[in-house]
Amino acid sequence: MLEIRYFEEALEELFSRGLLHGTMHLSIGQEAVAEGVCAALDDGDYITSTHRGHGHTLAHGADPTAMMAELMMKDTGYCRGRGGSMHIADVANGNLGANGIVAGSMTIATGAALTQQMQGTGKVVACFFGDGAANEGAFHESLNLAAVWDLPVLFICENNQYGMSMSQDRSTAGGSVAARSAAYGMPGTRVDGNDVEAVYEATHEAIVATRRGDGPALIECVTYRYRGHSKSDRNLYRTQDEIEDWRTHRDPIERFAGKLVAERGVAQSNIDAARETARSKIRDAVQAAVKAPDADPADLTGAAYA
């Protein structure tokens, strides 16, 4: 979680200095969802991600240096600088890619799960999507087909309260995303998405059932993003008091760090050392990426796949 936080804070600084171009969607405040889910997966399991996918990619084992290089349009990046923030992928490590299309990850995950079932691999697919995607047609199509065919896929909703600038309370009927699972005959669970242990436990339980052949499941993780929807978002639709309340009282990293010290007997010095280790790792990633060779526009199609 610390690596994800520091990675995205570094991106924010690089963007402000003009070293990153385009836009980006930060998940600062949501780190427990990515880490809690991916910690429950086995080697060889797959994920699909969203336009807000840096955390998922790192939690699933990506190299921060190759990620940073990708965002800085370097030839050493995961997609040789062509994918950038919204389309980063690490296929060799089971990350089938972030996706700039809202709910686009859901149909890909369903197809990937069908592949695992047909080949009898025993692997599962974890599909990350946001609360806004729950109102797209692809959400219903994916859950329906996954349930009909008992596919080994977990649908992980990162409910960060806002679909761009629209409050989830104003846009989503039925009280919760998890409640919609009943329409498709699959288990649906709603958890505190800022409690990494709660996310892990819910995911682990669902994975055990899915590997057993019980079919798909839906987990809604209630969390919060501190930053705007993207770098162009001025955050005018919510109050600073609301943001500060989540940051002060429900931050996933500080909650877990406090729990480790108060309940698990972990020394504060160990927590501090973990922070410094994570900072150093991200600092080294930035320095290496800056020095890496730029992607060559003349070879644009050389990294394309169709």
HUJO-V754111 format. One record per residue. RES is the residue in three letters. SS is DSSP state (hx for helix, st for strand, lp for the rest). PSI is psi in whole degrees, -180 to 180 (none if undefined). D_CENTER is the distance of its C-alpha to the mean C-alpha in whole Angstrom. Layout:
RES,SS,PSI,D_CENTER ; RES,SS,PSI,D_CENTER
//
This chain:
MET,lp,-38,11 ; LEU,hx,-42,14 ; GLU,hx,-41,13 ; ILE,hx,-46,10 ; ARG,hx,-49,12 ; TYR,hx,-33,15 ; PHE,hx,-47,13 ; GLU,hx,-32,12 ; GLU,hx,-35,16 ; ALA,hx,-41,17 ; LEU,hx,-42,16 ; GLU,hx,-43,17 ; GLU,hx,-42,21 ; LEU,hx,-38,21 ; PHE,hx,-43,20 ; SER,hx,-24,23 ; ARG,lp,2,25 ; GLY,lp,16,25 ; LEU,lp,-10,24 ; LEU,lp,143,20 ; HIS,lp,168,21 ; GLY,lp,-132,20 ; THR,lp,176,17 ; MET,lp,158,14 ; HIS,lp,110,11 ; LEU,lp,148,10 ; SER,lp,27,8 ; ILE,lp,121,11 ; GLY,lp,-14,12 ; GLN,lp,13,8 ; GLU,hx,-28,8 ; ALA,hx,-28,10 ; VAL,hx,-52,7 ; ALA,hx,-48,5 ; GLU,hx,-41,8 ; GLY,hx,-40,10 ; VAL,hx,-51,9 ; CYS,hx,-29,9 ; ALA,hx,-24,12 ; ALA,hx,-12,14 ; LEU,lp,155,14 ; ASP,lp,163,17 ; ASP,lp,134,17 ; GLY,lp,-16,17 ; ASP,lp,160,15 ; TYR,st,157,13 ; ILE,st,154,9 ; THR,st,150,9 ; SER,lp,-172,6 ; THR,lp,-176,7 ; HIS,lp,-17,9 ; ARG,lp,65,6 ; GLY,lp,6,5 ; HIS,hx,-44,6 ; GLY,hx,-42,5 ; HIS,hx,-44,3 ; THR,hx,-47,7 ; LEU,hx,-43,9 ; ALA,hx,-27,8 ; HIS,lp,11,9 ; GLY,lp,14,12 ; ALA,lp,154,12 ; ASP,lp,120,15 ; PRO,hx,-32,15 ; THR,hx,-45,18 ; ALA,hx,-34,17 ; MET,hx,-47,14 ; MET,hx,-39,16 ; ALA,hx,-38,19 ; GLU,hx,-44,17 ; LEU,hx,-23,16 ; MET,lp,14,20 ; MET,lp,46,21 ; LYS,st,152,23 ; ASP,lp,-17,24 ; THR,lp,2,22 ; GLY,lp,167,19 ; TYR,lp,-37,17 ; CYS,lp,28,18 ; ARG,lp,33,21 ; GLY,lp,2,20 ; ARG,lp,-27,20 ; GLY,lp,-42,16 ; GLY,lp,-158,15 ; SER,lp,-43,12 ; MET,lp,-8,11 ; HIS,lp,32,13 ; ILE,lp,142,12 ; ALA,lp,154,12 ; ASP,st,70,13 ; VAL,hx,-39,15 ; ALA,hx,-26,18 ; ASN,hx,9,15 ; GLY,lp,5,14 ; ASN,st,107,11 ; LEU,lp,1,12 ; GLY,lp,147,11 ; ALA,lp,169,9 ; ASN,lp,128,11 ; GLY,lp,-8,13 ; ILE,lp,123,15 ; VAL,lp,124,13 ; ALA,lp,3,13 ; GLY,hx,-29,14 ; SER,hx,-21,11 ; MET,hx,-43,13 ; THR,hx,-35,16 ; ILE,hx,-45,15 ; ALA,hx,-39,14 ; THR,hx,-42,17 ; GLY,hx,-41,19 ; ALA,hx,-37,18 ; ALA,hx,-37,18 ; LEU,hx,-40,22 ; THR,hx,-46,22 ; GLN,hx,-40,21 ; GLN,hx,-46,24 ; MET,hx,-35,27 ; GLN,hx,-8,26 ; GLY,lp,39,26 ; THR,lp,-23,24 ; GLY,lp,6,23 ; LYS,lp,155,19 ; VAL,lp,164,16 ; VAL,st,127,13 ; ALA,st,122,10 ; CYS,st,111,9 ; PHE,st,137,6 ; PHE,st,162,8 ; GLY,st,171,9 ; ASP,hx,-31,13 ; GLY,hx,-34,14 ; ALA,hx,-22,14 ; ALA,hx,-12,16 ; ASN,hx,11,19 ; GLU,lp,153,19 ; GLY,hx,-33,21 ; ALA,hx,-30,18 ; PHE,hx,-52,17 ; HIS,hx,-40,20 ; GLU,hx,-42,21 ; SER,hx,-46,19 ; LEU,hx,-39,19 ; ASN,hx,-50,23 ; LEU,hx,-40,23 ; ALA,hx,-39,21 ; ALA,hx,-40,23 ; VAL,hx,-39,26 ; TRP,lp,6,26 ; ASP,lp,50,24 ; LEU,lp,149,21 ; PRO,lp,70,19 ; VAL,st,138,16 ; LEU,st,124,13 ; PHE,st,113,12 ; ILE,st,106,9 ; CYS,st,119,10 ; GLU,st,92,8 ; ASN,st,93,11 ; ASN,lp,20,12 ; GLN,lp,-20,15 ; TYR,st,131,16 ; GLY,st,99,15 ; MET,lp,-105,16 ; SER,lp,6,19 ; MET,st,124,20 ; SER,st,139,20 ; GLN,hx,-32,18 ; ASP,hx,-29,22 ; ARG,hx,-11,24 ; SER,hx,-16,22 ; THR,lp,118,21 ; ALA,lp,160,24 ; GLY,lp,-2,24 ; GLY,lp,-40,23 ; SER,lp,159,20 ; VAL,lp,-39,17 ; ALA,hx,-33,18 ; ALA,hx,-23,22 ; ARG,hx,-17,21 ; SER,hx,-30,21 ; ALA,hx,-32,24 ; ALA,hx,-21,25 ; TYR,hx,7,24 ; GLY,lp,27,25 ; MET,lp,155,22 ; PRO,st,141,21 ; GLY,st,130,19 ; THR,st,139,18 ; ARG,st,124,17 ; VAL,st,165,16 ; ASP,st,106,16 ; GLY,lp,-5,12 ; ASN,lp,9,13 ; ASP,lp,101,15 ; VAL,hx,-33,13 ; GLU,hx,-38,16 ; ALA,hx,-41,16 ; VAL,hx,-45,13 ; TYR,hx,-47,14 ; GLU,hx,-43,17 ; ALA,hx,-40,16 ; THR,hx,-45,14 ; HIS,hx,-45,17 ; GLU,hx,-43,19 ; ALA,hx,-38,18 ; ILE,hx,-43,17 ; VAL,hx,-45,21 ; ALA,hx,-40,22 ; THR,hx,-43,20 ; ARG,hx,-28,22 ; ARG,hx,-13,25 ; GLY,hx,13,25 ; ASP,hx,-3,25 ; GLY,lp,-168,22 ; PRO,lp,168,19 ; ALA,st,158,17 ; LEU,st,128,15 ; ILE,st,123,14 ; GLU,st,119,13 ; CYS,st,111,11 ; VAL,st,115,13 ; THR,lp,-160,12 ; TYR,lp,139,13 ; ARG,lp,132,12 ; TYR,lp,-33,15 ; ARG,lp,173,15 ; GLY,lp,179,16 ; HIS,lp,-45,14 ; SER,lp,-177,15 ; LYS,lp,-16,18 ; SER,lp,-1,20 ; ASP,lp,122,20 ; ARG,lp,3,22 ; ASN,lp,39,21 ; LEU,lp,-7,25 ; TYR,lp,3,24 ; ARG,lp,159,23 ; THR,lp,155,25 ; GLN,hx,-29,24 ; ASP,hx,-40,26 ; GLU,hx,-47,23 ; ILE,hx,-45,20 ; GLU,hx,-32,22 ; ASP,hx,-45,23 ; TRP,hx,-43,19 ; ARG,hx,-40,19 ; THR,hx,-40,22 ; HIS,hx,-18,22 ; ARG,lp,19,19 ; ASP,lp,127,17 ; PRO,hx,-35,14 ; ILE,hx,-47,16 ; GLU,hx,-35,19 ; ARG,hx,-46,19 ; PHE,hx,-40,19 ; ALA,hx,-44,21 ; GLY,hx,-38,23 ; LYS,hx,-40,23 ; LEU,hx,-41,24 ; VAL,hx,-47,27 ; ALA,hx,-35,28 ; GLU,hx,-22,28 ; ARG,lp,-1,27 ; GLY,lp,19,30 ; VAL,lp,132,27 ; ALA,lp,143,29 ; GLN,hx,-32,28 ; SER,hx,-32,29 ; ASN,hx,-37,26 ; ILE,hx,-45,24 ; ASP,hx,-39,25 ; ALA,hx,-38,25 ; ALA,hx,-39,22 ; ARG,hx,-46,21 ; GLU,hx,-37,23 ; THR,hx,-45,22 ; ALA,hx,-43,18 ; ARG,hx,-45,20 ; SER,hx,-39,22 ; LYS,hx,-43,20 ; ILE,hx,-37,18 ; ARG,hx,-43,22 ; ASP,hx,-37,23 ; ALA,hx,-42,20 ; VAL,hx,-47,21 ; GLN,hx,-41,24 ; ALA,hx,-39,24 ; ALA,hx,-38,22 ; VAL,hx,-37,25 ; LYS,hx,-13,27 ; ALA,lp,155,26 ; PRO,lp,142,28 ; ASP,st,151,27 ; ALA,lp,143,26 ; ASP,lp,113,29 ; PRO,hx,-27,29 ; ALA,hx,-19,32 ; ASP,hx,33,30 ; LEU,hx,-44,28 ; THR,hx,-9,28 ; GLY,hx,-19,28 ; ALA,hx,11,24 ; ALA,lp,148,24 ; TYR,lp,135,24 ; ALA,lp,none,25
//
